């Protein structure tokens, strides 16, 4: 297939583009490098050093013999978005190109507005470009399980059958997001569903859980093909932070009681899920939702697993809960549709954790312990966050 990957310079976009290319698909990549600018703004960096996108593309050609068509530009620019889709003529568009940090979106008004503008507007531009160039293009959109929140009922895959006052209908599952970032994803889902219903587009909304892991078959072929690894308090995921803290001798900082539970998956399963969605498109006019995760763990589960896997002494420390969320809650989400398509999950094992710990050990000289601190508090409308003084992208 011809597959265009948006946000291909990012943590998931880059290895997914390589995976699809390695599988024989013709792949185009697009990015505006905003993710790298967030690092400059926050004064942090990926634990794993990463090459420039243009260099990565060149190295992949040298290693694999396969070419990636490459565009640098901003999807908030409708002319650029339209031009790329018209030039590449994809059969599927895989959309990773959004500001993806909940804490970043909660820093202050400027960051909240930027997050929603960037994410919602660029997705609208993609929808309009697909409609104009070729409505049969399949939009595979990376959503998030965070759209649902943590309801006290089972979370279905996108839709729920409701009987009310004797009448029954199938409706979108209620959304209760926890940040301005997650709200932007809800807006995306509603806009995409609307365009499928009204314009006859087709789309798969992949409501993804928390991804862990850094090494894939493709990225390990050359040091300049590695993808980023974030452990800081703004962009780092909790498992990443724990493995870095363990290796560097710092306490594993669990927010509150640690009972917050989320769906998770291995980075290699993200790649497989995206390809499965592309190879099994919905009907024209159909908007479908897959809950993209393989297991459920609490924050404290993660901490205990890292402590057990690490060959050394690890202390677990409970700290202030800076987010407004339930510390303990019911959580049971359906996730069968990707399994039905043939997904063979990589489950989180001690071996996987030891591989992550070994990777951190190789780069531990690059760790900045100050980055562990949770500097963003959900309860404050405006937060002070020390930065390098760099402006927001754009």
C-alpha positions in Angstrom: 0.0 0.0 0.0 0.9 3.7 -0.3 0.9 4.9 3.3 1.6 8.5 4.5 2.8 8.8 8.1 2.1 12.2 9.7 4.3 13.1 12.7 7.0 10.7 11.5 9.8 12.3 13.4 8.2 11.3 16.8 8.6 8.5 19.2 6.0 6.3 17.5 5.8 7.9 14.1 9.4 7.1 13.2 9.6 3.4 14.1 6.1 2.9 12.6 7.2 4.4 9.3 10.2 2.1 9.2 8.1 -0.9 10.1 5.6 -0.2 7.3 8.5 0.3 4.9 10.2 -2.9 5.9 6.9 -4.7 5.3 7.0 -3.6 1.7 4.6 -0.6 1.8 5.5 2.6 -0.1 5.8 5.1 2.7 5.8 8.9 2.9 6.8 10.8 6.0 5.8 14.3 7.2 6.8 16.4 10.2 7.2 20.0 11.3 9.7 19.1 14.1 7.6 20.7 16.8 8.4 17.8 19.1 12.1 18.7 19.1 11.2 22.3 19.9 9.3 21.2 23.0 12.5 19.8 24.3 14.2 23.2 23.8 11.4 24.9 25.6 11.3 22.5 28.5 15.1 22.3 28.8 15.1 18.5 28.5 16.2 16.0 25.9 15.5 12.4 24.8 17.5 9.9 26.8 18.5 8.3 23.6 20.2 10.6 21.1 18.3 10.9 17.8 19.5 11.9 14.4 17.8 14.6 12.2 14.9 13.2 10.2 16.6 13.8 6.8 19.6 11.9 8.1 17.4 9.1 9.4 15.7 8.8 6.0 19.1 8.6 4.3 20.4 5.9 6.7 17.3 3.9 6.2 17.9 3.9 2.5 21.5 2.8 3.0 20.5 0.0 5.4 17.4 -1.3 3.8 17.5 -0.1 0.2 14.1 1.4 0.6 13.2 5.0 0.1 10.9 7.2 2.2 9.3 10.2 0.5 9.8 13.1 2.9 8.1 16.4 3.5 8.9 19.1 6.1 6.0 21.4 7.0 3.1 22.2 9.3 -0.3 20.5 8.9 -1.9 23.6 10.4 -1.1 25.2 7.0 -4.0 24.0 4.7 -2.1 24.6 1.5 0.9 22.4 2.7 -1.5 19.7 3.9 -3.4 19.6 0.6 -0.2 19.6 -1.5 1.4 16.7 0.4 -1.7 14.4 0.0 -2.1 15.4 -3.6 1.6 14.7 -4.4 1.8 11.4 -2.6 -1.7 10.1 -3.3 -1.8 7.7 -0.3 -4.2 4.9 0.1 -4.0 5.4 3.9 -2.9 8.3 6.1 -1.6 7.4 9.5 -1.9 10.5 11.8 0.5 10.8 14.7 1.1 14.5 14.2 -0.3 16.1 17.4 1.0 17.6 20.6 0.6 14.5 22.8 1.4 15.5 26.4 -1.4 16.0 28.9 0.9 17.9 31.3 2.1 20.2 28.5 -1.5 21.1 27.7 -2.1 22.0 31.4 0.9 24.3 31.9 -1.1 27.5 31.3 -3.6 29.2 29.0 -1.0 29.6 26.2 -0.2 25.9 26.2 -3.8 24.8 26.4 -4.8 27.0 23.4 -1.8 25.9 21.4 -2.5 22.2 22.0 -6.2 22.4 21.0 -5.4 24.7 18.0 -2.6 22.5 16.8 -4.3 19.2 17.2 -7.9 20.0 16.1 -7.0 22.4 13.2 -4.4 20.1 11.6 -6.8 17.2 11.7 -9.5 19.3 10.1 -7.0 20.2 7.4 -6.2 16.5 6.8 -9.9 15.7 6.5 -10.5 18.5 4.0 -7.5 17.5 2.0 -8.7 13.9 1.8 -12.1 14.9 0.8 -10.8 17.1 -2.0 -8.0 14.8 -3.3 -9.6 11.3 -2.9 -12.4 10.5 -0.4 -11.5 6.8 -0.6 -8.3 7.5 1.4 -8.4 5.7 4.8 -7.6 8.0 7.7 -6.0 6.0 10.6 -6.0 8.4 13.5 -4.1 7.9 16.7 -6.6 8.7 19.5 -6.2 7.8 23.2 -7.9 5.7 25.8 -7.8 8.9 27.9 -10.9 10.1 25.9 -13.0 7.9 28.0 -11.7 8.8 31.4 -12.3 6.2 34.2 -16.1 5.5 34.2 -17.5 3.1 36.8 -18.7 0.8 33.9 -16.9 -1.3 31.3 -15.5 0.8 28.5 -16.7 -0.4 25.1 -14.8 0.1 21.8 -16.1 3.5 20.8 -19.8 2.8 20.9 -22.4 1.6 23.4 -26.0 0.3 23.1 -28.3 2.3 25.3 -31.9 1.7 26.1 -33.7 4.8 27.4 -37.4 5.1 28.1 -38.2 2.0 26.0 -36.1 3.0 23.0 -32.7 1.6 22.0 -29.8 3.1 20.0 -26.1 2.6 19.5 -24.3 5.8 20.4 -20.7 7.0 20.9 -19.4 5.9 24.3 -19.5 8.8 26.8 -16.3 10.8 27.0 -14.8 12.2 30.2 -11.2 13.4 29.4 -8.7 14.5 32.1 -6.8 17.3 30.3 -6.9 19.8 27.5 -4.8 17.4 25.4 -7.3 14.6 25.9 -10.1 17.0 25.1 -8.4 17.8 21.8 -8.6 14.1 21.0 -12.3 14.0 21.8 -12.8 17.0 19.4 -10.8 15.1 16.7 -13.0 12.0 17.1 -16.2 14.0 16.8 -14.9 15.9 13.7 -13.8 12.7 12.0 -17.0 10.9 12.8 -19.0 13.9 11.4 -16.9 13.9 8.1 -17.4 10.1 7.7 -21.2 10.5 8.2 -21.6 13.6 6.0 -18.9 13.3 3.4 -18.7 9.6 3.2 -15.0 9.4 4.3 -13.7 6.3 6.1 -11.6 6.3 9.2 -10.3 4.2 12.0 -9.8 5.9 15.4 -7.1 4.0 17.3 -7.7 4.8 21.0 -4.3 3.9 22.2 -3.1 3.1 25.7 0.2 4.0 27.3 3.1 2.8 25.1 6.3 1.4 26.5 9.6 0.2 24.9 12.1 1.9 22.6 13.8 -0.8 20.5 12.3 -2.3 17.4 13.7 -4.6 14.7 14.1 -1.7 12.3 15.5 0.9 14.7 18.1 -1.5 16.0 19.7 -1.8 12.6 21.8 1.4 13.0 22.4 3.8 15.8 21.0 6.7 13.7 17.7 4.9 13.3 16.9 4.9 17.0 13.7 6.6 18.2 13.4 8.9 21.2 12.9 7.9 24.8 11.3 10.5 27.2 11.4 10.2 30.9 10.8 13.8 32.1 7.8 15.0 34.1 6.1 16.6 31.1 6.5 14.2 28.2 7.8 11.1 29.8 5.5 8.1 30.5 5.4 6.6 33.9 7.1 3.3 33.1 9.9 5.2 31.3 10.5 7.4 34.3 10.5 4.4 36.7 13.2 2.5 34.7 15.4 5.6 34.5 15.0 6.3 38.2 15.8 2.7 39.1 19.0 2.7 37.0 20.2 6.1 38.4 19.5 5.2 42.1 16.5 7.5 42.6 13.3 6.6 44.3 10.4 5.6 42.0 8.0 8.5 42.4 4.4 7.2 42.5 1.8 10.0 42.3 -0.6 9.6 45.2 -1.6 6.0 46.1 -0.7 4.8 42.6 -4.0 3.1 42.0 -4.6 5.0 38.7 -5.1 2.2 36.1 -4.5 2.5 32.3 -4.3 0.3 29.3 -0.8 -0.3 28.0 1.0 -1.9 25.0 4.5 -2.6 23.7 5.8 -0.2 21.0 6.1 -3.2 18.6 2.3 -3.8 19.0 1.6 -0.2 18.1 3.4 -0.9 14.8 1.4 -4.1 14.2 -1.9 -2.4 15.1 -1.4 0.4 12.6 -0.6 -2.0 9.8 -3.6 -4.2 10.7 -5.9 -1.2 10.5 -4.4 -0.1 7.1 -4.7 -3.6 5.6 -8.3 -4.0 6.8 -10.0 -0.7 6.0 -13.6 0.2 7.0 -16.3 0.7 4.4 -16.8 4.0 2.8 -18.6 6.3 5.1 -17.7 4.2 8.2 -16.2 5.6 11.4 -14.8 2.8 13.5 -13.0 2.7 16.8 -10.4 0.2 18.1 -9.2 0.3 21.7 -5.5 -0.2 21.1 -3.9 -1.8 24.1 -3.0 -5.3 25.3 -2.9 -5.2 29.2 -4.1 -3.0 32.1 -1.8 -1.9 35.0 -1.9 0.6 37.8 0.9 3.1 38.4 1.9 1.1 41.5 1.9 -2.1 39.5 4.5 -0.6 37.2 6.6 0.5 40.2 6.6 -2.9 41.8 7.4 -4.6 38.5 10.4 -2.4 37.8 11.6 -2.9 41.4 11.3 -6.7 40.9 13.1 -6.6 37.5 16.0 -4.4 38.6 19.1 -6.1 39.9 19.6 -3.8 42.8 17.9 -1.9 45.6 14.9 0.2 44.6 12.9 2.5 46.9 9.2 3.4 46.0 8.2 6.9 47.2 4.6 8.2 47.1 4.4 11.9 46.2 1.7 14.6 45.8 -1.0 13.8 43.2 -0.7 16.8 40.8 -3.5 15.7 38.5 -7.2 15.9 39.2 -8.2 12.2 39.0 -9.3 9.3 41.1 -6.5 7.6 42.9 -8.3 4.3 42.9 -11.1 3.4 40.5 -12.8 0.6 38.5 -11.2 0.1 35.0 -12.2 -2.5 32.5 -12.0 -1.7 28.8 -12.9 -3.9 25.9 -10.1 -4.4 23.4 -11.0 -7.3 21.1 -11.2 -5.9 17.5 -7.5 -5.8 16.8 -7.1 -9.2 18.3 -9.8 -10.4 16.0 -7.7 -9.0 13.1 -4.8 -11.1 14.1 -2.7 -9.0 16.6 -0.3 -11.2 18.5 0.6 -9.1 21.6 4.0 -8.7 23.2 3.1 -8.7 26.9 5.0 -6.9 29.6 7.4 -9.4 31.1 10.5 -9.2 33.3 12.6 -9.8 30.2 11.0 -6.7 28.5 11.7 -4.6 31.6 15.3 -5.9 31.8 15.8 -4.9 28.2 14.5 -1.4 28.9 16.8 -1.2 32.0 19.8 -2.3 30.0 19.0 0.4 27.4 18.9 3.1 30.1 22.2 1.8 31.5 23.9 2.5 28.1 22.7 6.1 28.1 22.5 6.9 31.9 25.2 9.6 31.5 22.6 11.6 29.7 20.0 11.5 32.5 19.1 14.8 34.1 17.5 14.0 37.5 15.8 17.4 37.7 13.6 16.3 34.8 11.9 13.7 37.0 10.0 16.5 38.9 6.3 16.9 38.1 6.2 20.7 37.6 2.6 21.0 36.2 -0.4 21.1 38.7 -3.9 20.6 37.2 -5.4 22.7 39.9 -3.7 25.9 38.8 -5.1 27.9 35.9 -1.6 29.3 35.3 1.5 27.4 36.3 5.1 28.6 36.6 7.4 26.3 34.7 11.1 27.1 34.3 12.0 26.9 30.7 14.9 27.8 28.4 12.8 30.8 27.3 12.1 29.3 23.8 8.7 30.2 22.4 6.0 27.7 21.5 6.4 26.2 18.0 5.1 28.5 15.3 
